[in-house]
């Protein structure tokens, strides 16, 4: 059995950590370096940090700040946000970032991603697929600025895996984000049957039971946690948090 991973997914706005609900109304959480230090102590499997404002504000990653974060992290560290050029990838890898998470670049310059994969390997790039249900029609993938992508969800996942050569998908439910209602099990399970590459489920986790369900009742390789990683409980105060692995992960 492949190792099942639990991954805090931290959202960053360029100055501090924030948490959203359905990708809206970001609330300030705190300093990313302090959070990373706590996650070091809790021995988390991996860490993902996404600058949710970089592409919207058309700015580069804050390489100096990312260098501080990467040097502080004792676990594999993934970063996404504002990455637009091959040189951006190179610089991030040199800073100690193990995986770069891409989203808007997939639509803008897929040839850049292919070049990166050719040099650094498929495992060095994660494609974040934001999906939600529109007012009319089926659940579909959307760009970071809310535009529906031309593929259906299964077709888009296959395009990323087979045409682009992405090594890992992060399936992020917009409708579940920050709700504590559990993952979109049915849809993620369907997508997992459509691709043969590792998949991180993201959006909606609210309990250890949710983690067990997504990791052991679907083929998900990893479960990302957002609210559970930064709040003590739903509706309560900020607390950098991580579940006990032995309460979730079965022996391999």
C-alpha positions as CSV (number, residue, x, y, z in Angstrom):
1,X,0.0,0.0,0.0
2,X,1.3,3.4,-1.0
3,X,2.1,5.9,1.9
4,X,-1.0,8.0,2.7
5,X,-0.1,11.6,3.4
6,X,-1.8,14.3,5.4
7,X,-0.8,17.8,4.2
8,X,-1.6,21.2,5.7
9,X,-2.5,23.6,2.9
10,X,-1.7,27.1,4.0
11,X,-3.1,30.2,2.1
12,X,-0.9,33.3,1.9
13,X,-1.9,36.8,0.7
14,X,1.6,38.2,0.3
15,X,1.9,39.4,3.9
16,X,0.4,36.7,6.2
17,X,-1.6,33.5,6.3
18,X,-5.3,33.7,5.6
19,X,-8.2,31.3,5.4
20,X,-11.1,31.5,3.0
21,X,-14.6,30.1,2.8
22,X,-15.5,29.0,-0.8
23,X,-12.5,31.1,-2.0
24,X,-14.0,34.3,-0.5
25,X,-13.6,36.5,2.5
26,X,-10.0,35.7,3.6
27,X,-9.5,35.9,7.4
28,X,-6.1,36.7,8.8
29,X,-4.5,33.7,10.6
30,X,-0.9,34.7,11.4
31,X,2.7,34.6,10.4
32,X,3.7,31.7,8.1
33,X,7.1,31.2,9.7
34,X,5.6,30.6,13.1
35,X,3.1,28.2,11.6
36,X,5.9,26.3,9.9
37,X,7.9,26.0,13.1
38,X,4.9,24.4,14.8
39,X,4.3,22.0,12.0
40,X,8.0,21.0,12.3
41,X,7.3,20.0,15.9
42,X,4.2,18.1,14.8
43,X,6.2,16.2,12.2
44,X,3.8,16.7,9.3
45,X,4.3,14.7,6.1
46,X,4.5,17.7,3.7
47,X,3.5,21.3,3.6
48,X,1.8,23.3,0.8
49,X,1.7,27.1,0.8
50,X,-0.2,28.9,-1.9
51,X,0.0,32.7,-2.5
52,X,-3.7,33.2,-3.5
53,X,-3.1,36.9,-4.5
54,X,0.1,36.7,-6.6
55,X,-1.5,35.9,-10.0
56,X,-4.5,38.1,-9.4
57,X,-2.2,41.0,-8.5
58,X,0.1,40.1,-11.4
59,X,3.2,39.9,-9.2
60,X,6.1,37.5,-8.9
61,X,6.5,35.2,-6.0
62,X,8.1,36.8,-2.9
63,X,11.4,34.8,-3.3
64,X,13.0,36.3,-0.2
65,X,10.1,35.3,2.0
66,X,9.8,31.9,0.3
67,X,13.5,31.3,1.0
68,X,12.9,32.0,4.7
69,X,10.0,29.5,4.7
70,X,11.8,26.8,2.8
71,X,14.8,27.0,5.0
72,X,12.6,26.8,8.1
73,X,10.6,23.8,6.9
74,X,12.0,20.4,7.9
75,X,9.4,18.6,5.7
76,X,8.9,18.6,1.9
77,X,7.7,22.0,1.0
78,X,5.5,22.9,-2.0
79,X,4.8,26.5,-3.2
80,X,2.3,27.9,-5.6
81,X,1.3,31.4,-6.8
82,X,2.6,33.8,-9.4
83,X,4.9,31.3,-11.1
84,X,5.0,32.3,-14.7
85,X,8.4,31.5,-16.2
86,X,10.9,28.6,-16.4
87,X,13.3,30.9,-14.4
88,X,10.7,31.2,-11.6
89,X,10.7,27.4,-11.3
90,X,14.5,27.2,-11.3
91,X,14.8,29.8,-8.6
92,X,12.2,28.2,-6.4
93,X,13.9,24.8,-6.6
94,X,17.2,26.4,-5.8
95,X,15.6,27.9,-2.7
96,X,14.6,24.5,-1.4
97,X,11.0,24.2,-2.7
98,X,10.5,20.5,-3.7
99,X,7.3,20.9,-5.6
100,X,5.8,23.9,-7.5
101,X,2.0,24.1,-7.6
102,X,0.6,25.5,-10.8
103,X,-2.8,26.6,-11.8
104,X,-3.2,29.6,-14.2
105,X,0.1,28.8,-15.9
106,X,-1.6,25.6,-17.3
107,X,-3.9,27.7,-19.5
108,X,-1.4,30.5,-20.2
109,X,1.9,28.7,-21.0
110,X,1.7,24.9,-20.8
111,X,5.0,24.7,-22.8
112,X,6.8,26.2,-19.8
113,X,5.5,23.4,-17.6
114,X,6.6,20.8,-20.1
115,X,10.1,22.2,-20.2
116,X,10.3,22.1,-16.4
117,X,9.1,18.5,-16.3
118,X,11.7,17.6,-18.9
119,X,14.4,19.0,-16.7
120,X,13.3,18.3,-13.1
121,X,10.9,15.4,-13.5
122,X,7.1,15.1,-13.3
123,X,7.2,14.8,-9.5
124,X,8.4,18.4,-9.2
125,X,5.2,19.9,-10.5
126,X,1.7,19.7,-8.9
127,X,-1.4,20.9,-10.9
128,X,-4.0,22.5,-8.7
129,X,-7.5,21.9,-10.2
130,X,-10.1,24.2,-8.7
131,X,-13.6,22.8,-9.4
132,X,-17.2,23.8,-8.5
133,X,-20.8,23.4,-9.5
134,X,-22.1,26.3,-11.6
135,X,-25.7,27.5,-11.3
136,X,-26.6,25.4,-14.3
137,X,-24.8,22.2,-15.5
138,X,-22.2,19.8,-14.2
139,X,-19.3,20.4,-11.8
140,X,-16.5,21.9,-13.9
141,X,-12.9,23.1,-13.5
142,X,-12.3,26.8,-13.2
143,X,-9.4,29.2,-13.5
144,X,-8.0,31.2,-10.6
145,X,-10.1,34.2,-11.7
146,X,-13.3,32.2,-11.9
147,X,-13.5,31.4,-15.7
148,X,-14.8,28.0,-16.6
149,X,-12.1,25.9,-18.4
150,X,-13.0,24.4,-21.7
151,X,-12.5,20.8,-20.6
152,X,-14.9,18.8,-18.5
153,X,-13.3,17.7,-15.2
154,X,-12.3,14.2,-16.2
155,X,-11.1,15.4,-19.5
156,X,-9.0,18.2,-17.9
157,X,-7.5,15.7,-15.4
158,X,-6.5,13.4,-18.3
159,X,-5.1,16.4,-20.3
160,X,-2.9,17.3,-17.3
161,X,-1.7,13.8,-16.7
162,X,-1.2,12.6,-20.3
163,X,-0.6,15.7,-22.4
164,X,1.2,18.0,-20.0
165,X,2.9,15.2,-18.0
166,X,2.0,16.5,-14.6
167,X,3.2,14.2,-11.8
168,X,0.5,15.0,-9.2
169,X,-2.9,16.5,-9.1
170,X,-4.4,18.6,-6.3
171,X,-8.2,18.5,-6.6
172,X,-9.5,21.6,-4.8
173,X,-13.3,21.9,-4.2
174,X,-14.3,25.5,-4.2
175,X,-17.8,24.7,-2.9
176,X,-16.3,22.8,0.1
177,X,-13.5,25.2,0.9
178,X,-13.6,26.3,4.5
179,X,-17.0,24.6,5.2
180,X,-15.8,21.7,7.5
181,X,-18.4,19.6,5.7
182,X,-16.1,16.9,4.4
183,X,-14.5,16.3,1.0
184,X,-16.4,15.9,-2.2
185,X,-16.0,12.2,-2.0
186,X,-18.1,11.1,-5.0
187,X,-16.6,13.5,-7.5
188,X,-13.0,13.0,-6.2
189,X,-13.5,9.2,-6.3
190,X,-14.7,9.4,-9.9
191,X,-11.7,11.5,-10.9
192,X,-9.3,9.1,-9.2
193,X,-10.6,6.3,-11.4
194,X,-9.9,8.5,-14.4
195,X,-6.2,9.1,-13.9
196,X,-3.2,7.0,-12.9
197,X,-1.1,9.7,-11.1
198,X,-1.0,10.6,-7.4
199,X,-3.9,12.8,-6.2
200,X,-4.2,15.2,-3.3
201,X,-7.8,15.8,-2.2
202,X,-8.5,19.3,-0.9
203,X,-11.5,21.3,0.4
204,X,-13.9,20.6,3.2
205,X,-12.1,18.5,5.7
206,X,-13.5,18.9,9.2
207,X,-12.6,15.7,11.2
208,X,-10.5,12.7,11.5
209,X,-13.4,10.7,10.1
210,X,-13.3,12.8,6.9
211,X,-9.6,12.0,6.5
212,X,-10.1,8.3,7.0
213,X,-13.0,8.3,4.5
214,X,-11.1,10.1,1.7
215,X,-7.9,8.2,2.2
216,X,-9.3,4.7,2.6
217,X,-12.7,4.7,0.8
218,X,-11.2,6.3,-2.3
219,X,-7.9,6.0,-4.1
220,X,-6.6,9.3,-2.9
221,X,-2.9,9.3,-2.1
222,X,-3.0,12.3,0.1
223,X,-5.5,14.6,2.0
224,X,-4.9,18.3,2.3
225,X,-6.3,20.1,5.4
226,X,-7.0,23.8,5.6
227,X,-9.3,25.0,8.4
228,X,-8.4,21.9,10.5
229,X,-4.7,23.0,10.3
230,X,-5.3,26.6,11.5
231,X,-8.3,26.6,13.8
232,X,-8.9,24.7,17.0
233,X,-12.5,23.8,16.0
234,X,-15.2,25.1,13.6
235,X,-16.2,28.6,14.7
236,X,-13.4,28.9,17.3
237,X,-10.0,30.6,17.5
238,X,-6.8,30.3,15.5
239,X,-4.7,27.3,16.6
240,X,-2.0,25.7,14.4
241,X,-3.2,22.1,14.4
242,X,-2.4,18.7,13.1
243,X,-4.2,15.3,13.8
244,X,-2.3,12.5,15.4
245,X,-1.1,10.3,12.5
246,X,-2.0,7.1,14.4
247,X,-5.6,8.2,14.7
248,X,-5.8,8.4,10.9
249,X,-3.2,6.4,9.0
250,X,-3.4,2.6,9.0
251,X,-0.2,0.7,9.2
252,X,1.4,0.3,5.8
